[in-house]
């Protein structure tokens, strides 16, 4: 998967610096953004934050995957998509571009 004009970064969750987070900026990210969240099934130990182009929604221009390893391990999240992109595939592409094998030692 080649994603032009996407930006990937590794950081830590703002509420717990011991939990890794992958930030994925879509090509349409410009100007101010407004935060939201995609609710995941109970029992999944990951969080999927979104950033929108407008306060009332608009387009999703960025996602933050808190604990991407937990997200990848959860089979119930296999079909989660944002803007037509499978989130697990975006995480795997972030790993490739950031040269990450796994984050357990984060």
C-alpha positions in Angstrom: 0.0 0.0 0.0 1.5 3.3 -1.0 -0.1 6.3 0.7 0.9 9.6 -0.8 0.7 12.7 1.4 -0.1 10.7 4.6 2.0 11.4 7.6 2.7 8.8 10.3 4.2 9.4 13.7 4.8 7.4 16.9 4.1 9.1 20.2 2.6 8.2 23.6 -1.0 8.5 24.8 -1.5 11.8 26.5 -3.0 10.3 29.6 -0.4 7.6 30.1 3.1 8.0 28.7 3.7 4.2 29.0 1.1 3.5 26.3 2.2 4.0 22.6 0.1 5.8 20.1 0.3 6.0 16.3 -0.9 9.2 14.7 -2.0 9.1 11.1 -2.7 12.4 9.3 -4.7 12.1 6.0 -3.8 14.3 3.0 -6.8 16.6 3.8 -5.4 17.7 7.1 -5.1 21.5 7.0 -6.1 24.2 9.4 -7.8 23.7 12.7 -9.3 20.3 13.7 -12.0 19.1 16.1 -11.6 15.9 18.1 -13.9 13.0 18.3 -13.7 9.3 18.9 -14.9 6.1 17.2 -16.4 3.8 19.8 -14.9 0.4 19.8 -16.5 -2.8 21.2 -16.3 -3.3 24.9 -13.2 -5.3 26.0 -10.9 -3.9 23.3 -7.9 -2.3 25.0 -7.4 0.3 22.3 -8.8 3.8 21.6 -9.5 5.3 18.2 -9.5 9.1 18.3 -10.5 11.2 15.2 -9.9 14.7 14.2 -12.5 16.4 11.9 -12.3 19.3 9.6 -15.4 21.0 11.1 -17.0 21.1 14.5 -20.1 19.3 13.3 -18.2 16.5 11.6 -16.9 17.3 8.1 -14.2 14.9 7.0 -11.9 12.9 9.2 -8.5 14.3 8.6 -6.5 12.5 11.3 -6.7 9.5 13.6 -4.8 8.5 16.7 -4.7 4.8 17.6 -3.9 4.4 21.3 -2.3 1.0 21.9 -2.0 0.0 18.2 -0.8 -3.5 19.3 -4.1 -4.1 21.1 -6.0 -2.8 18.0 -4.1 -5.2 15.7 -4.8 -8.2 18.0 -8.6 -7.6 18.2 -10.3 -9.6 15.4 -13.5 -7.7 16.0 -11.7 -4.6 14.6 -10.7 -6.2 11.3 -13.3 -4.3 9.2 -13.0 -0.8 10.9 -12.5 1.8 8.1 -11.9 5.6 8.1 -12.3 7.5 4.9 -12.4 4.2 3.0 -9.1 3.0 4.5 -8.9 -0.1 6.7 -7.4 1.1 10.0 -5.4 -2.1 10.6 -3.8 -1.6 7.2 -3.0 2.0 8.0 -1.3 0.9 11.3 0.7 -1.7 9.4 1.8 0.9 6.9 2.8 3.2 9.8 4.9 0.4 11.2 6.6 -0.1 7.8 7.3 3.6 7.3 8.5 4.2 10.9 10.6 0.9 10.9 8.7 -0.5 13.9 8.6 -4.3 14.4 6.5 -4.2 17.5 5.8 -1.8 20.3 5.9 -4.0 23.3 9.3 -2.5 24.3 8.0 1.1 23.9 
